[in-house]
Amino acid sequence: MRCCARSLWPTKPIRSPIKRLPLHPLIRLTLAAALLAACSHKPAPQASFRNPDRPIYSLAGFEAARLSGEWQQVAGFGTACEGGTIKIDTEARYALCLPDGPKRGRGAMTATKPGRFEVKGIGPLWVLWADADNRTLVLGAPSGAYGFILNRGPDLPADRLTAARDILAFNGYDVARLQVY
């Protein structure tokens, strides 16, 4: 028994009305290289040391004047630096150990909200905690790209280190990756 219905699909291949133009071999090579370069390069993801699903809180009652003076970086995330320093007055002068390595610079430090600052050359810097006597600070970035503990001197007592670690953990940081210098 034969089927009477005609096929919906054509039996002959359809040819495109557009003619292929010959390309010079050098143009072909350039196009192939550009296409390959565009497909092969992927930007490195920014390292994050905190869970982005966890909220992060800045110290809302923090007065900017409490930042003034010299601070020693006694702990941080990322690289195996030896810590750093930051001096804050009308601007921030820093030599800090950040995840991508040591970073030196100076720049304006602008308050964006209470306990939140923008530092030229570093980016957002939030005060997550400060002890009552203004000896220890925990600073971090909302992205989790960095976080560190500052102290007025190189020696951080165990009780304040524990408190600082607890604050970082509360704000979603992976304190197992925290390096104490």
C-alpha positions, 0 to 999 in steps of 0.5 A, spaced: 500 500 500 502 506 497 501 513 501 498 518 497 500 524 501 506 528 499 512 529 503 512 536 506 520 536 506 523 538 499 527 532 496 532 537 492 537 541 497 535 548 497 541 553 494 542 559 498 542 565 493 548 568 496 554 567 493 561 565 497 566 570 496 573 568 496 577 571 502 584 572 501 588 567 506 591 573 510 584 575 512 582 568 513 588 567 518 586 574 521 579 572 522 580 565 525 586 568 530 581 574 532 575 568 533 580 564 537 582 569 541 575 572 543 573 564 545 579 562 549 580 568 554 576 568 560 577 573 565 579 570 572 574 570 577 575 575 583 577 571 589 572 572 595 573 570 602 566 570 604 559 567 602 555 572 598 549 569 601 550 571 608 549 578 609 554 583 611 554 589 616 558 595 618 558 598 624 553 603 624 555 607 630 562 608 628 565 615 628 570 616 622 575 620 627 576 613 631 580 611 624 585 616 625 592 614 627 597 608 625 594 601 624 598 595 623 595 589 619 595 583 624 591 578 620 588 578 613 586 573 607 589 571 601 597 571 600 603 570 605 605 577 606 607 579 613 602 584 614 602 591 613 600 598 615 595 604 614 595 611 617 589 615 616 588 622 617 586 627 612 587 621 607 589 614 607 597 612 606 597 604 606 602 598 605 597 592 606 597 585 604 591 584 600 589 577 596 593 579 590 599 581 594 602 587 597 599 594 595 602 601 597 598 607 596 595 613 598 588 616 597 582 620 599 578 616 604 571 618 603 565 616 608 559 613 604 555 611 610 556 610 617 562 605 618 563 605 610 568 608 606 571 608 599 578 608 599 582 610 593 586 605 590 583 599 594 575 600 594 570 599 599 572 599 606 567 597 611 568 597 619 565 590 621 567 591 628 572 596 633 573 594 640 571 599 645 578 602 647 579 603 639 585 598 639 583 593 634 578 594 628 576 589 623 575 591 616 572 588 610 569 589 603 562 587 601 564 583 595 569 579 600 575 580 596 578 582 602 578 583 609 583 584 615 584 585 622 588 592 624 591 593 631 594 599 634 600 595 635 603 589 632 601 584 638 594 582 638 591 579 645 588 572 644 581 575 646 581 580 641 583 576 635 578 571 637 572 576 637 575 579 631 575 572 628 568 571 630 565 578 627 569 575 620 565 569 621 558 572 623 559 576 616 560 570 612 568 570 611 571 563 611 576 564 617 579 558 616 583 562 610 584 567 615 592 568 616 595 571 622 601 575 621 
